[in-house]
Amino acid sequence: MAVQVSADGSVFQTTAPKALFAPRFAESPAANPFNLQYDVAADGRFLINVALDDLASTPIISTLNWKNRN
């Protein structure tokens, strides 16, 4: 959710909240036993849990026995 904020002297006002996006939270207690659906960092960035079917399938590439040329 997001709101616009304005302050003029001692008057503090906000607009009505509006949704930034419509997440589909993972509901499984086994996957998330503490029911933590999101976390916000001090700099304003955030992480959010999503349902597994929302994730794109991307292969993981691992390089073994790699040696630096230096």
MARNU-264557 format. One record per residue (C-alpha): residue number from 1; x, y, z; residue in one letter. Coordinates in nm, 4 decimals, always signed. Layout:
REM residues N
k px py pz r
NUM X Y Z A
...
END
This chain:
REM residues 70
k px py pz r
1 +0.0000 +0.0000 +0.0000 M
2 +0.1118 +0.3580 -0.0570 A
3 -0.0105 +0.7015 +0.0472 V
4 +0.0974 +1.0513 -0.0458 Q
5 +0.2102 +1.2548 +0.2537 V
6 +0.2127 +1.6318 +0.2982 S
7 +0.3068 +1.8441 +0.5965 A
8 +0.2467 +2.2171 +0.6313 D
9 +0.3557 +2.3531 +0.9675 G
10 +0.1655 +2.1537 +1.2274 S
11 -0.0755 +1.9965 +0.9742 V
12 +0.0051 +1.6412 +0.8581 F
13 -0.2130 +1.4918 +0.5834 Q
14 -0.2211 +1.1701 +0.3817 T
15 -0.4249 +1.0549 +0.0863 T
16 -0.6307 +0.7356 +0.0918 A
17 -0.4091 +0.4242 +0.0699 P
18 -0.3878 +0.2486 -0.2650 K
19 -0.2461 -0.0923 -0.3520 A
20 +0.0887 -0.0986 -0.5332 L
21 +0.0394 -0.4549 -0.6561 F
22 -0.1732 -0.7611 -0.5809 A
23 +0.0509 -1.0280 -0.4236 P
24 -0.0526 -1.3897 -0.3819 R
25 +0.0968 -1.4913 -0.0503 F
26 +0.2240 -1.8405 +0.0241 A
27 -0.0301 -1.9787 +0.2714 E
28 +0.1475 -2.3008 +0.3665 S
29 +0.2475 -2.3129 +0.7366 P
30 +0.5147 -2.5701 +0.6449 A
31 +0.6744 -2.3264 +0.4003 A
32 +0.6354 -2.0304 +0.6342 N
33 +0.5943 -2.1445 +0.9975 P
34 +0.6146 -1.7925 +1.1444 F
35 +0.3654 -1.6464 +0.8923 N
36 +0.6158 -1.3806 +0.7845 L
37 +0.4911 -1.2730 +0.4431 Q
38 +0.7189 -0.9706 +0.3910 Y
39 +1.0046 -0.7698 +0.5384 D
40 +1.1085 -0.4078 +0.4859 V
41 +1.4691 -0.2860 +0.5053 A
42 +1.5714 +0.0469 +0.6591 A
43 +1.6333 +0.1918 +0.3109 D
44 +1.2742 +0.1163 +0.2019 G
45 +1.3444 -0.1909 -0.0104 R
46 +1.1335 -0.4943 +0.0690 F
47 +1.1074 -0.8671 +0.0144 L
48 +0.7763 -1.0454 -0.0260 I
49 +0.6870 -1.4153 -0.0335 N
50 +0.4924 -1.5291 -0.3378 V
51 +0.3212 -1.8528 -0.4322 A
52 +0.5567 -2.0978 -0.6034 L
53 +0.3565 -2.1081 -0.9254 D
54 +0.4298 -1.7339 -0.9713 D
55 +0.8025 -1.7981 -1.0085 L
56 +0.9648 -1.8463 -1.3455 A
57 +1.1664 -2.1650 -1.3825 S
58 +1.5288 -2.0648 -1.4333 T
59 +1.8108 -2.3195 -1.4482 P
60 +2.1006 -2.2919 -1.2035 I
61 +2.4444 -2.3124 -1.3654 I
62 +2.7322 -2.4280 -1.1472 S
63 +3.0966 -2.4192 -1.2528 T
64 +3.3155 -2.6811 -1.0854 L
65 +3.6967 -2.6864 -1.0628 N
66 +3.7253 -2.3285 -1.1861 W
67 +4.0725 -2.1771 -1.1430 K
68 +4.1597 -1.8092 -1.1452 N
69 +4.4203 -1.7096 -1.4094 R
70 +4.6070 -1.4789 -1.1693 N
END
